[in-house]
Amino acid sequence: MFTEFKALIVRSEATLLEDAIGVASLMVILVAGLHLPSLI
């Protein structure tokens, strides 16, 4: 299982950074959306 996971990371290394940026931006949008009602 570990070798399959390692092979998956090696194959998708080019898009790994883009995926991480996408996940981080979604988390920022989620946190902002949850805090928005308390600001208004």
Buried (B, 14 or more C-beta within 10 A) or exposed (E): EEEEEEEEEEEEEEEEEEEEEEEEEEEEEEEEEEEEEEEE
